[in-house]
Amino acid sequence: MRSDQLIKRCLLVIAILAQCSLILQAQNKQPYSQRMAQTVMTIWKDSLTTGDKWTYDQGVILKGIEGVWQQTGDKRYFTYIQQCMDRYVTADGNIRTYRQADYNIDNVLCGRNLLTLYKVLGAKKYYKAATLLREQLRKQPRVPQGGFWHKNRYPNQMWLDGLYMGEPFYTEYAAAFHEDTAFNDIARQFILMEEKVRDTKTGLLYHGWDQSKKERWANPETGQSPNFWGRAMGWYGMALVDVLDYFPAQHPKRVELLAILNRFAEAIVKYQDENSGLWYQVLDKGYAKGNYPEASASCMFVYTMAKAVWQGYLQPNYLPAIKKGYNGIIKKFIETDANGQLKLNGTVSVSGLGGKPYRDGSYEYYLSEKVITNDAKGVGAFILASVEVERLADVYSGMINQ
């Protein structure tokens, strides 16, 4: 090769590398919420990999994407939400792969995305699909005290997870379509759950409650499951702050919900790891053998407190815990790959109670589930937390170490 050609080729390579460097620098200056949203829309380009099933995982991710859309006004994010929902919502308003007869409260969560699409676009198919989910709640089996069963195949059981899966959609639907009497029922779900699973000594909430007290995992006297699972409490906290967005300001039960939120926040800050700022898979056993800081729970707690402070539900004295938690998440769980895309490590893939194989709720059980990278629940919670922390950072300087 002639020397002048070699020089030209070298200059071209240098120019390309310089351009790549500029792109990476620009990406790194973006807020974490936008950077993780870009990862989502890259690795799950057409839709989430949920086995082509209507699942709550996509609902968590898409609420995070919605927050980024609201913060930026960039229509790409809204288009992504619509694209993901249109894989399942048919032209006549049915939901592909959804079975109401399962009475699985997990399946209600994505109704929030449908309500967003209906409010913005006015397309009847989204209203019809959301109404299918509202009809599920009308028929959802309940314990005698009025709380929703988690699933038809888990009779007489309420799990903390179910409050996030059902109540924010229920509240937003009731507010949008003037179902004023529904708010008593919504408040009852939170009040009953706290009454049945709150540990008075720690203030923490047990993962589940079996009203029948017949499950092997259930305490024969209280019906409570035996441990405090981090993400379960995370679901409950996020549900509270999201429900308060639409819960009537003058409703007499709103005061009770705010009191529950304050008790919740007081409890979780006591179990925030002093060194890392994170929360453990099993919350009260931070230094027990095998326990580990868990990403999704940490993100959910940061989201709950950050949003609550922003909305005035909690006092600003929670800001140090929010900052410490968020910076701990960035330090421990966030990595940037060679293309400048973020990835989130450290999310437990799943944890539950009962079923087959049987999950007994023991400490050993919670440590046995697989920990993975870029789990949809963790990624969605990270985007949600980032949006709220970034809002706070506009008001309180030094909130985050970007």
C-alpha positions in Angstrom: 0.0 0.0 0.0 1.3 3.5 -0.9 2.3 5.7 2.0 -0.2 8.4 1.1 -3.1 5.8 1.0 -1.9 4.5 4.4 -2.0 8.0 5.8 -5.5 8.7 4.4 -6.7 5.4 5.9 -5.2 6.2 9.3 -6.8 9.6 9.3 -10.1 8.1 8.4 -9.9 5.6 11.3 -8.9 8.5 13.7 -11.9 10.5 12.5 -14.3 7.6 13.0 -12.9 7.0 16.5 -13.2 10.7 17.4 -16.8 10.7 16.2 -17.5 7.6 18.3 -15.9 9.3 21.3 -18.1 12.4 20.8 -21.2 10.2 20.6 -20.2 8.3 23.8 -19.5 11.6 25.6 -22.9 12.9 24.6 -24.6 9.8 25.8 -22.8 10.0 29.1 -24.0 13.5 29.6 -27.6 12.3 29.3 -29.5 11.6 32.6 -29.5 8.0 33.7 -33.3 7.7 33.0 -32.8 8.5 29.3 -29.7 6.3 29.0 -31.5 3.3 30.5 -34.5 4.0 28.3 -32.3 3.9 25.3 -30.9 0.5 26.4 -34.5 -0.8 26.7 -35.4 0.4 23.2 -32.2 -1.2 21.8 -32.2 -4.6 23.5 -36.0 -5.0 23.3 -36.4 -3.1 20.0 -39.9 -4.4 19.0 -41.3 -5.3 22.4 -40.2 -6.9 25.7 -39.2 -10.6 25.6 -42.1 -11.8 27.7 -42.6 -15.1 25.9 -45.3 -13.3 23.8 -47.5 -13.1 26.8 -49.4 -10.2 28.4 -47.4 -9.8 31.6 -46.7 -7.2 34.3 -43.0 -7.0 33.5 -43.7 -4.8 30.4 -46.0 -2.6 32.5 -43.2 -1.7 34.9 -40.8 -0.9 32.1 -43.4 1.1 30.2 -44.3 3.3 33.2 -40.6 4.1 33.4 -40.5 5.0 29.7 -43.7 7.1 30.2 -41.9 9.1 32.9 -39.0 9.8 30.5 -41.5 10.8 27.8 -43.2 13.2 30.2 -39.8 14.6 31.2 -38.4 15.1 27.7 -41.4 15.5 25.4 -39.6 13.2 23.0 -42.3 11.3 21.0 -40.0 8.3 20.5 -40.8 7.2 24.0 -44.5 7.4 23.5 -44.3 5.6 20.2 -42.4 2.8 22.0 -45.2 2.5 24.6 -47.8 2.3 21.8 -45.8 -0.2 19.8 -45.5 -2.5 22.8 -49.2 -2.4 23.7 -50.3 -2.8 20.1 -48.6 -6.2 20.0 -51.4 -7.4 22.3 -54.4 -5.0 21.9 -56.5 -5.9 18.9 -58.5 -3.5 16.8 -61.7 -4.4 18.6 -60.2 -3.9 22.1 -59.5 -7.4 23.1 -56.1 -8.4 24.7 -54.3 -11.2 23.0 -53.1 -14.0 25.4 -55.0 -12.4 28.4 -57.5 -14.7 30.2 -59.8 -12.9 32.7 -60.8 -16.3 34.2 -57.3 -16.7 35.7 -58.1 -13.8 38.0 -54.4 -13.0 38.1 -54.0 -9.5 39.6 -50.6 -9.3 37.9 -52.4 -9.0 34.6 -54.0 -5.7 35.6 -50.9 -3.6 35.8 -50.5 -2.9 32.0 -53.9 -1.3 32.2 -52.1 1.9 33.2 -50.3 2.0 29.9 -53.7 1.5 28.1 -55.1 4.5 30.0 -52.2 6.6 29.0 -52.7 5.7 25.3 -56.5 6.3 25.5 -56.0 9.7 27.2 -53.5 10.9 24.6 -54.9 9.2 21.4 -58.6 8.8 22.3 -58.6 5.4 20.5 -61.6 3.3 21.7 -59.6 0.1 21.5 -57.5 1.2 24.5 -60.5 2.1 26.5 -62.2 -1.2 25.7 -59.0 -3.1 26.7 -58.7 -1.2 29.9 -62.3 -1.9 30.7 -61.7 -5.6 30.4 -59.2 -5.3 33.2 -61.5 -3.2 35.3 -64.1 -5.9 34.8 -61.6 -8.4 36.2 -61.3 -6.4 39.4 -65.1 -6.4 39.7 -65.1 -10.2 39.7 -61.8 -10.8 41.4 -62.1 -13.3 44.3 -61.7 -11.7 47.7 -61.0 -12.7 51.3 -63.9 -12.1 53.6 -62.5 -8.8 54.7 -62.6 -7.5 51.1 -59.0 -7.8 50.0 -58.3 -9.2 46.5 -56.9 -12.6 46.2 -53.5 -12.5 44.5 -54.5 -15.1 41.9 -57.3 -17.6 41.5 -54.8 -20.4 42.0 -53.6 -18.9 45.3 -57.0 -18.9 47.2 -57.4 -16.7 50.2 -53.9 -15.1 49.8 -52.9 -11.5 49.6 -49.3 -10.6 48.6 -47.7 -7.2 48.8 -46.9 -7.5 45.1 -50.6 -7.4 44.3 -51.1 -3.9 45.6 -48.9 -2.5 42.9 -50.3 -4.8 40.2 -53.9 -3.7 40.9 -54.5 -0.6 42.9 -52.7 2.2 40.8 -54.7 1.1 37.7 -57.9 0.8 39.8 -57.4 4.3 41.2 -56.6 5.9 37.8 -59.6 4.2 36.2 -61.9 5.3 39.0 -60.7 8.9 38.8 -61.0 9.0 35.0 -64.5 7.5 34.7 -66.0 8.9 38.0 -66.3 5.7 40.0 -66.3 7.7 43.2 -67.3 4.8 45.5 -64.3 2.8 44.3 -61.9 4.8 46.5 -63.2 3.3 49.7 -62.4 -0.2 48.3 -58.9 1.0 47.1 -58.0 2.4 50.5 -59.3 -0.8 52.1 -56.7 -2.9 50.2 -53.8 -1.0 51.7 -55.3 -0.7 55.2 -56.1 -4.4 55.4 -52.7 -5.4 54.0 -50.8 -3.3 56.5 -53.0 -4.5 59.4 -52.3 -8.2 58.5 -48.6 -8.2 57.6 -46.9 -5.3 59.5 -44.5 -6.4 62.1 -44.9 -4.1 65.1 -41.3 -4.6 66.2 -39.5 -3.7 63.0 -42.2 -1.8 61.1 -41.5 -4.1 58.1 -44.1 -5.9 56.1 -44.2 -9.7 55.5 -44.4 -10.8 51.9 -47.8 -12.4 52.1 -50.9 -13.3 54.2 -53.0 -16.4 54.0 -56.4 -15.6 55.4 -57.2 -19.4 55.8 -53.9 -20.0 57.6 -53.6 -23.4 55.8 -50.6 -22.8 53.6 -47.4 -24.5 54.7 -45.6 -21.1 54.5 -48.3 -19.4 56.7 -47.9 -18.8 60.4 -50.7 -20.9 61.9 -51.7 -18.0 64.2 -51.4 -15.0 62.0 -51.3 -16.3 58.5 -48.2 -14.3 57.8 -45.3 -15.5 55.6 -42.1 -15.8 57.5 -39.8 -13.2 55.9 -39.5 -9.6 54.7 -38.7 -9.8 51.0 -37.2 -6.5 49.7 -39.0 -6.3 46.4 -42.4 -7.2 47.9 -42.1 -4.1 50.2 -40.9 -2.2 47.2 -44.0 -3.0 45.2 -46.2 -1.9 48.2 -44.4 1.4 48.5 -44.6 2.3 44.8 -48.3 1.4 44.9 -48.9 3.9 47.7 -47.3 6.9 46.0 -48.8 6.1 42.6 -52.3 5.7 44.1 -52.0 9.0 45.9 -51.6 10.7 42.5 -55.3 10.0 41.7 -56.8 9.5 45.2 -59.2 12.4 46.0 -57.6 15.1 48.1 -60.7 15.4 50.4 -61.4 11.7 50.8 -61.4 10.8 54.5 -59.2 7.7 53.8 -56.4 9.7 52.2 -55.1 10.6 55.6 -54.8 7.0 56.5 -52.9 6.2 53.3 -50.5 9.0 54.1 -50.0 7.7 57.6 -49.2 4.2 56.1 -46.7 5.8 53.8 -44.9 7.6 56.6 -44.7 4.4 58.7 -43.4 2.6 55.6 -40.7 5.2 55.0 -39.6 5.2 58.7 -39.2 1.4 58.6 -37.2 1.1 55.4 -34.6 3.8 56.3 -33.8 1.8 59.4 -32.8 -1.1 57.2 -30.8 0.8 54.6 -27.2 -0.5 54.6 -25.0 2.2 56.2 -22.0 1.6 54.0 -23.6 1.0 50.5 -26.9 2.8 50.9 -28.7 -0.2 49.5 -31.3 -2.7 50.7 -30.9 -6.5 51.0 -32.9 -9.3 49.4 -34.2 -10.2 52.9 -34.5 -6.8 54.6 -33.8 -7.5 58.2 -30.9 -10.0 57.7 -28.3 -7.8 56.0 -25.3 -9.6 57.5 -26.7 -13.1 57.5 -24.8 -15.7 55.4 -25.6 -15.5 51.7 -27.8 -12.4 51.8 -27.0 -9.7 49.3 -27.9 -6.1 48.2 -30.7 -6.4 45.7 -31.2 -3.9 42.8 -34.9 -3.8 42.2 -35.8 -3.4 45.9 -33.3 -0.6 46.2 -34.6 1.2 43.1 -38.2 0.8 44.4 -37.4 2.3 47.8 -35.6 5.2 46.2 -38.5 5.8 43.8 -41.1 5.7 46.6 -39.2 8.2 48.9 -38.1 10.5 46.0 -41.6 10.7 44.6 -43.1 11.2 48.0 -40.8 14.0 48.9 -41.4 15.7 45.5 -45.2 15.4 46.0 -45.0 16.6 49.6 -46.2 13.3 51.1 -42.9 13.0 53.0 -40.7 15.6 54.5 -37.3 16.6 52.9 -35.5 14.9 55.8 -35.6 11.8 53.7 -33.3 13.4 51.1 -30.0 12.0 52.5 -31.4 8.4 52.4 -32.6 9.0 48.8 -29.3 10.3 47.7 -27.3 7.6 49.5 -29.6 4.9 48.0 -29.4 6.2 44.4 -25.7 6.8 44.4 -25.3 3.3 45.9 -27.4 1.9 43.0 -25.2 3.6 40.4 -22.0 2.4 42.1 -23.0 -1.2 42.7 -25.4 -2.2 39.9 -24.9 0.1 36.9 -22.3 -0.7 34.2 -21.7 0.9 30.8 -20.8 -1.3 27.9 -18.5 -0.5 25.0 -21.4 1.1 23.0 -22.2 3.4 25.9 -25.4 1.5 26.8 -26.2 0.9 30.5 -27.0 -2.4 32.0 -28.4 -3.1 35.5 -27.0 -6.0 37.5 -28.2 -7.5 40.7 -31.9 -8.1 40.3 -33.5 -11.3 41.6 -35.5 -12.9 38.8 -38.5 -13.9 40.9 -39.7 -14.7 44.4 -43.1 -16.1 45.4 -45.0 -18.2 47.8 -46.5 -21.7 47.4 -47.0 -23.1 43.9 -45.0 -25.9 42.2 -42.3 -26.5 43.1 -43.4 -25.3 46.5 -41.9 -22.0 47.8 -41.9 -22.0 51.6 -41.0 -18.4 52.2 -37.9 -19.4 54.2 -34.7 -17.3 54.2 -33.0 -20.1 52.3 -35.7 -20.0 49.6 -35.3 -16.3 49.0 -31.6 -16.8 48.5 -32.1 -19.6 46.1 -33.7 -17.7 43.2 -31.4 -16.6 40.3 -29.9 -13.1 40.2 -29.7 -11.7 36.7 -28.7 -8.7 34.6 -31.2 -6.4 32.8 -34.3 -8.0 34.4 -37.3 -6.0 33.2 -38.6 -5.4 36.8 -35.3 -4.0 37.9 -34.7 -1.9 34.8 -38.2 -0.5 35.0 -37.7 0.4 38.7 -34.4 2.0 37.9 -35.9 4.2 35.2 -38.7 5.2 37.6 -36.3 6.0 40.4 -34.1 7.9 38.1 -36.9 10.1 36.8 -37.9 11.0 40.3 -34.4 11.6 41.5 -33.7 13.8 38.5 -36.8 15.9 39.3 -35.5 16.3 42.9 -32.0 17.2 41.6 -33.5 20.2 39.8 -34.6 21.6 43.2 -32.0 20.2 45.6 -28.5 20.6 44.3 -26.0 17.8 44.8 -28.7 15.1 44.9 -26.9 12.7 42.5 -23.4 11.9 41.4 -24.0 11.7 37.6 
